[in-house]
């Protein structure tokens, strides 16, 4: 941590019982304000993090400056939350942490919007503080799987694997896309694992989507003012292109999973014919591994066909278990919330694994009404697994679009939320990644 060469408050060198507020000078220099404690947010509700909500900043996480945002800290002398526009005569801006994979945020970065036009890009903004000798964040590890830990990613090994993979599958457009775009441009951990012949392998297939998700990372209307974080797949692969590299992966990789539906594509169910043909060909050649679908689950008849072909598991994308909030986020084109539920019903009838890609947003996820709706859904379809994925979006823009600032209920906190869901549905498990069959 690069600290300002300034006179500090008396006693600021001692370890504090509460972490200090972290801010930036707007030029990449981050420092703490020793007079103020770290704060976090649940929706617009300011909160001092409790000790169980804090962990050291995980390896592989990043710190972001938040332009147009005024940091907010807690003043223990005045016993209130205070915005900070300047410190020792110089302007400061808010700071947030972007969590490494396998970690879920528990509190949002505490800040006020100074410039509404300065919309934040599509990342998750976690509360961060400084505790004498290290950064701390309001987060928890939700998956022990190391498959995307940064210390598992050696750049030289990955590049050697990329070269080897291109030579192994010459002329395969999908392999070319995974290597040139996903590995080398986006540094996608799943694609990096594929070229190292291990764990989960991504299989993008779709160039279009039947939803207009507010936080879509591969497509945004020009009017949103938010840049996409990666370009969408520009072609539809053939079943043969898919089979060529997925069968060896399923046969040879440790704990192998192949997953249709990735961030660099639209909705895979719109390419149901291609995926169905690919699964049939794959299962004609090997029974090994897990075939998974990451999807908005909008087309239950297609899900039925994929189950018949040999689909093992589905991960259903879900921003909210409440219909009105779901529709507000996804803006479906040609399907209804009830179709999503029916797809889960199809998977349950076939005895297949059901995960939720449940977007974590402190203050909504742990809202009492949302929690009750989620528990009802989990019980109704006996959902096996909840992947606690941080919602990558400007928090204030999201609250504005979803009307969350008007909620009158108090959130219970995400650690308490986990316990409540587990008590209501003891079989359900929490995680972050798509588990292989042997972990079910």
Secondary structure, DSSP 8 states (H G I E B T S, - for coil): -----S---TTTTS--SS-EEEEE-SSS-EEEEEEEE--EEETTEEE---GGGEEE--TT-EEEEETTEEEEEEETTTTEEEEESEETTEE-EEEEEE--TTEEESSEE-EEES-TTS---SS--B-EEE-SSSEEEEEEE-----TT-GGG--HHHHHHHHHHHHHHTTT-HHHHHIIIIIITTS--HHHHHHTTT-SEEEE---S--S---TT-SS---GGG----SS----S---HHHHHHHHHHHHHHSTT-EEEE--TTSS-GGGGHHHHHHHHHHHHHH---SEEEEEE----HHHHHHHHHHT--EEEEEES-SSHHHHHHHH--SS--HHHHHHHHHHHHHTT-EEEEEEEE-TTTTTSHHHHHHHHHHHHHHT--EEEEEE--S-HHHHHHHHTGGG--S----HHHHHHHHHHH-TT-EEESS---GGG-
